[in-house]
Amino acid sequence: MSLLEETAARVAPLNAQAMDGARARQDRLTKPQGALGRLEDLSIHLAGITGNIARSFEERAVLVMAADHGVAARGVSAYPQEVTAQMVANFLRGGAAINVLARQMGARVVVVDIGVAADLGPQKGLVTRKVRAGTRDFVQEPALTPEEIRQAMETGIALANEVAPDLLALGEMGIGNTTAASAVVAAITGEPAERVTGRGTGIDDVTWLRKIAVVEKALALHKPDPKSAFSVLGAVGGLEIAGLAGAAIAAAARRVPVVLDGFISTAAAMAAVTLCPPLRDYLIAGHRSVEPGHAVALKWLGLRPLLELDLRLGEGTGAILAFPIIEAAVRTLREMTTFDEAGVSGPS
């Protein structure tokens, strides 16, 4: 059994006993039942994931996987491909949005070169696990081979296990990756390319129409099987997408909540759920971005986002902004007193 298969097999159902315990405690806390709204639901969900109603999330991390895309040569982005490598350098200097937010939230940022189309060399803080220097142009040929997909996913598994956080956010960087994510979501859901393809880095109308045409052409050429993660990722995926899919499965196997960021990480989660259906219960949608395909992807996964701030940056920013809400859910469950403990009369 391969690392991928073995890890996926360890993703267990939610812990029903812990959820029942969390639900019972919520009903005894000094508040009207349901008064904390979605925080109550989230605390019960987190208990089911971790198996512990009093779990704290002290070790927090965001895994930022960087990779390039051959389809970027089709003119689907407002930025040139070299920006991927330049932004990796910015992450390592601590100057990107995800660095600022991670410092605020007390989270570690792990920057991974899983497929940047440049030799970044050894750099302090950079985890180099390059599978190949970017994907192939999927308008002409499949983006990845089965061997490359497996390597990328198992890289994600290994990294998630090495970092071993209590709470994991998924982030990414890669010029052209909203095009790949659009194609992945369209392939899995069967929705038309126009409905799931947005403006990514802020492209104009002409570029947007070109981007839609690129996705349509790739799907018509490859005809990926929507029920096969390897078929979809091989046809139109990305190395960072495959890597994040593996990381999500590994975290779930360790009963760690997986907080999704925007469109790309959610597309990765869709691929991962296609391969490992029990993973779905371990996912938390940090936010909903302005990318139209993100709402489609969240609906397919059955997830309701915690935030809606009109973000479209990626990097893990929307995921990490949800960390305080997640912390609030577990702290209120753990630290509030019950009616009996407080000597307060309960409802009659």
ROFI-98658 format. One record per residue (C-alpha): x negated, y, z. Coordinates in steps of 0.1 Angstrom, whole numbers. Each point is the difference from the previous one (the first is absolute). Last residue first. Layout:
<nodes>
x;y;z
X;Y;Z;
...
</nodes>
This chain:
<nodes>
x;y;z
379;270;334;
-32;10;-15;
-30;-4;22;
-6;18;33;
-36;11;5;
-22;-16;26;
-30;4;-23;
-10;-36;-1;
37;-12;-3;
8;24;-28;
-31;-11;-18;
-31;21;-1;
-17;13;-32;
-36;-11;-4;
1;-31;-22;
30;7;-23;
-8;37;-2;
-37;-9;-7;
7;-25;-27;
22;23;-21;
-21;31;7;
-31;-18;-13;
18;-9;-32;
11;36;-4;
-35;12;8;
-14;-23;-27;
23;12;-28;
-24;27;-11;
-25;-29;-6;
22;-15;-27;
7;32;-18;
-37;8;-2;
-12;-34;-10;
-22;13;-29;
32;8;-19;
6;37;-9;
37;1;-11;
17;14;32;
35;14;-1;
3;-3;38;
23;-29;4;
-8;-20;31;
9;-33;16;
7;-17;-33;
28;-26;-3;
-12;-33;-13;
19;-27;-19;
-30;-10;-21;
19;7;-33;
14;32;15;
-35;11;9;
-13;-7;-35;
29;20;-16;
-6;29;23;
-37;-1;-8;
7;-1;-37;
13;36;0;
-33;13;14;
10;27;25;
-13;-21;29;
20;-19;25;
-18;-4;34;
-16;-24;24;
18;-31;-13;
-5;-28;25;
-9;-35;-12;
-2;-31;22;
33;-14;-10;
-9;0;-37;
-30;-22;6;
23;-30;3;
3;0;-39;
-37;-7;-7;
-9;2;-37;
29;23;-10;
-5;17;33;
-36;8;-9;
10;14;-34;
26;21;17;
-25;12;27;
-24;11;-28;
28;20;-15;
6;16;34;
-37;8;3;
2;18;-34;
32;19;5;
-6;14;34;
-15;-11;34;
10;-33;15;
-5;-8;36;
-8;-37;6;
8;-11;36;
-25;-26;13;
11;-35;7;
-34;-15;-10;
15;-17;-31;
18;33;-6;
-34;18;-1;
-14;-25;-24;
30;2;-24;
-3;38;0;
-37;-1;-7;
5;-23;-30;
26;24;-15;
-24;29;7;
-27;-18;-20;
23;-7;-29;
11;36;-2;
-35;12;3;
-11;-22;-28;
29;12;-22;
29;-17;-17;
14;-1;-35;
-2;-35;-14;
-20;-18;26;
18;17;28;
34;-11;-14;
-10;-36;-9;
-19;-5;33;
29;14;20;
24;-25;-17;
37;5;3;
1;29;-25;
-17;-21;-27;
-20;24;-21;
11;8;-36;
-36;9;-11;
6;21;-31;
35;14;9;
-12;8;35;
-30;18;-13;
19;20;-26;
26;11;24;
-26;11;26;
-19;20;-27;
32;15;-13;
9;13;35;
-35;15;4;
3;17;-34;
33;15;10;
-16;13;32;
-29;14;-19;
23;21;-22;
21;11;29;
-29;12;21;
-20;-20;26;
1;7;37;
-24;-26;15;
26;-28;-4;
28;14;-22;
24;-29;4;
6;-34;-16;
27;-22;16;
31;11;-19;
-17;6;-33;
-17;-35;1;
34;-17;1;
8;-21;31;
-7;-37;-2;
-9;0;37;
-34;-18;-1;
-12;13;-34;
12;35;6;
-16;1;34;
-33;-12;-14;
1;23;-30;
7;30;22;
-28;-11;23;
-25;-2;-29;
10;35;-12;
-1;13;36;
-36;-14;1;
-14;21;-28;
-26;17;20;
-7;-22;30;
2;5;38;
18;-22;25;
16;-3;34;
16;-27;21;
6;6;37;
-8;-27;26;
10;-1;37;
-17;-22;26;
-32;1;-21;
-21;-30;-11;
-26;19;-21;
-16;-33;-10;
33;-18;-5;
14;28;-21;
-32;0;-20;
0;-38;-6;
36;1;-12;
-6;29;-23;
-30;-17;-15;
22;-31;-4;
25;21;-20;
-28;14;-22;
-16;-34;-5;
33;-16;-8;
8;27;-25;
-34;-2;-16;
3;-38;-5;
35;4;-15;
-14;24;-25;
7;37;2;
15;28;-21;
13;-22;-28;
-9;13;-35;
7;30;-22;
25;22;19;
-15;-15;31;
-32;19;-3;
-23;-22;20;
-3;5;38;
-27;20;17;
-37;-8;5;
4;-36;12;
7;-17;33;
-18;27;20;
-2;-8;37;
-20;30;12;
11;13;34;
-10;36;2;
-7;16;34;
-35;11;-8;
-6;-3;-37;
-17;-28;-20;
3;5;-37;
31;16;-16;
-5;-18;-33;
30;12;-20;
33;-15;-12;
13;-4;35;
13;-35;6;
2;-11;37;
-19;29;14;
15;1;35;
4;29;24;
11;-10;36;
15;29;18;
4;-6;38;
30;14;17;
4;24;29;
30;17;-15;
-15;35;-3;
-33;-14;-13;
20;-22;-24;
19;31;-13;
-32;19;-8;
-16;-30;-16;
31;-8;-21;
1;36;-12;
-36;-3;-14;
-31;16;15;
-14;-28;22;
-33;-1;-20;
7;-37;-9;
35;10;-12;
-15;27;-22;
-25;-25;-15;
29;-23;-8;
17;30;-16;
-29;6;-24;
0;-37;-10;
37;2;-9;
-4;34;-15;
-22;-15;-27;
32;-13;-17;
10;35;-12;
30;17;16;
35;9;-13;
7;-37;-5;
15;-22;-28;
-26;9;-27;
-3;-35;-14;
-36;-4;14;
17;-3;34;
12;-34;-12;
-34;-15;10;
8;6;36;
-24;9;28;
-2;-12;36;
0;13;35;
15;-18;31;
8;21;30;
7;-22;30;
15;21;28;
-8;-11;35;
15;0;35;
-14;-18;30;
20;12;30;
34;-12;-12;
18;-10;32;
22;-31;4;
26;0;27;
27;-20;-17;
-24;-26;-12;
3;-25;-29;
-18;25;-23;
24;1;-29;
32;-7;20;
-10;26;26;
-6;24;-28;
35;-6;-14;
15;6;34;
-19;33;4;
10;10;-35;
37;-5;7;
-3;20;32;
-19;28;-18;
27;-1;-27;
26;15;24;
-13;11;34;
35;2;13;
9;-35;-11;
12;-10;35;
4;31;21;
-32;8;19;
-19;-12;30;
-12;-33;-15;
21;-32;5;
11;-5;-36;
-35;6;-13;
-12;-27;24;
24;-25;-15;
-11;9;-35;
-36;-4;8;
5;-34;16;
21;-12;-30;
-27;12;-23;
-27;-18;20;
21;-32;-1;
6;4;-38;
-37;2;-8;
0;10;-37;
-6;-29;-24;
-36;-12;-5;
-27;11;-25;
-26;-28;4;
7;-16;-34;
-10;33;-16;
-34;-2;16;
-6;-36;-11;
11;8;-36;
-23;30;-2;
-29;-17;16;
3;-29;-24;
14;-34;10;
</nodes>
